[in-house]
Amino acid sequence: MEELEQKIRAVLDEIRPSLQADGGDLEIVKIEGKNVLLTLTGHCGTCPYAQMTLKNGIEEILRNKVDPEIVVEKN
């Protein structure tokens, strides 16, 4: 596993408890370079704000902590 992917996975593991506290979680479908494909599960998967969580939450955190060019997409 390359260094960028390891960093992305580590940050996603930091985010998980917040999602789990709301009855949801995330699953990593695929990480290809700076593109991250996720599935939100549980309450997060059916939340009307799921896209905002991905873009304004998870993607922003990954861009700040790992690389400013990371793109997060919903599976």
Secondary structure, 3 states (H helix, E strand, C coil): CCHHHHHHHHHHHHHHHHHHHCCEEEEEEEEECCEEEEEEEEHHHHCCCHHHHHHHHHHHHHHHHCCCCCEEEEC
